[in-house]
Every structure is written in structure tokens, then in C-alpha cells.
């Protein structure tokens, strides 16, 4: 496996993860009340707690994308350029 293949795979992982993140943000923003009602049936929490859980989850997911996708992508990019 070449370094270009690894770089391409990590880039695709980053794009897919950011796509999932953007869908999550869009759905949360557009269907907030419906999502709250749907989840409130099984769990007993307030709207503020619901919002906090989603925002915390989005934050953790975004940090994961940065640490597990973007940083390795830039590292492979730097290593690939040093080898040339």
C-alpha cells in the first residue's frame, strides 16, 4: 500500500465523517421538537438536558474527527512530501 493510497483513504474518512456530522447538525436543527418528543417518551429529561446531550455529543464527535482523521491526514501529507 502506497502513501498516496493511505492519504486518499484518510481523506475519504474525513469527508464521510464531516458529512455525518453535518447531517446530524442539520437534522437536530430542523427537527428539534420532533426529536425531543421522540426521545422524551423513553427517557425522562428536560429540553435543556436534551440540547446539552446533543451539543456535547456533536462536540465529542467533531473532536474525534479532528484527532482521528485530520491530524493523521496532515501527518501523512507531511511525511509524503518529505519522501519526495
PLY file of the C-alpha trace (Angstrom):
ply
format ascii 1.0
element vertex 84
property float x
property float y
property float z
element edge 83
property int vertex1
property int vertex2
end_header
0.00 0.00 0.00
1.44 3.33 -1.02
1.38 6.52 0.99
-0.92 8.07 -1.63
-3.46 5.29 -1.02
-3.32 5.86 2.74
-3.67 9.62 2.27
-6.65 9.13 -0.02
-8.33 6.71 2.41
-7.88 9.08 5.36
-9.20 11.99 3.30
-12.33 9.99 2.38
-12.81 9.04 6.04
-12.61 12.72 6.96
-15.13 13.74 4.31
-17.57 10.97 5.26
-17.31 11.81 8.97
-17.86 15.53 8.31
-20.85 14.57 6.15
-22.34 12.56 9.02
-21.64 15.45 11.38
-23.35 17.97 9.09
-26.39 15.71 8.69
-26.60 15.40 12.48
-26.44 19.19 12.91
-29.00 19.75 10.13
-31.46 17.15 11.45
-31.05 18.35 15.03
-31.66 21.95 13.99
-34.59 21.31 11.65
-36.43 18.62 13.61
-35.55 19.59 17.17
-39.06 19.44 18.61
-39.89 16.15 16.93
-36.60 14.60 18.07
-37.21 15.76 21.62
-40.72 14.30 21.68
-39.46 11.05 20.19
-36.70 10.65 22.77
-38.68 12.03 25.71
-41.05 9.05 25.52
-38.35 6.61 26.64
-36.19 8.93 28.73
-37.10 11.46 31.36
-35.10 14.63 30.68
-35.79 18.28 30.01
-35.32 20.17 26.77
-32.17 21.76 28.20
-30.72 18.35 29.05
-31.65 17.05 25.60
-29.89 20.00 23.95
-26.85 19.60 26.19
-26.56 15.90 25.33
-26.68 16.56 21.62
-24.29 19.51 21.71
-21.86 17.53 23.88
-22.16 14.58 21.50
-21.54 16.80 18.49
-18.52 18.34 20.21
-17.02 14.97 21.05
-17.69 13.70 17.53
-16.06 16.78 15.99
-13.01 16.43 18.26
-12.82 12.78 17.19
-12.86 13.78 13.53
-10.06 16.26 14.11
-7.89 13.92 16.18
-8.54 10.69 14.31
-8.89 11.95 10.74
-7.48 15.42 10.12
-4.31 15.11 12.19
-3.34 11.75 10.61
-4.14 13.18 7.17
-1.79 16.13 7.69
0.86 13.83 9.16
0.72 11.55 6.13
0.74 14.60 3.88
3.90 15.91 5.55
5.62 12.53 5.51
4.72 12.07 1.85
6.25 15.40 0.89
9.44 14.73 2.86
9.94 11.49 0.94
9.97 13.28 -2.42
0 1
1 2
2 3
3 4
4 5
5 6
6 7
7 8
8 9
9 10
10 11
11 12
12 13
13 14
14 15
15 16
16 17
17 18
18 19
19 20
20 21
21 22
22 23
23 24
24 25
25 26
26 27
27 28
28 29
29 30
30 31
31 32
32 33
33 34
34 35
35 36
36 37
37 38
38 39
39 40
40 41
41 42
42 43
43 44
44 45
45 46
46 47
47 48
48 49
49 50
50 51
51 52
52 53
53 54
54 55
55 56
56 57
57 58
58 59
59 60
60 61
61 62
62 63
63 64
64 65
65 66
66 67
67 68
68 69
69 70
70 71
71 72
72 73
73 74
74 75
75 76
76 77
77 78
78 79
79 80
80 81
81 82
82 83
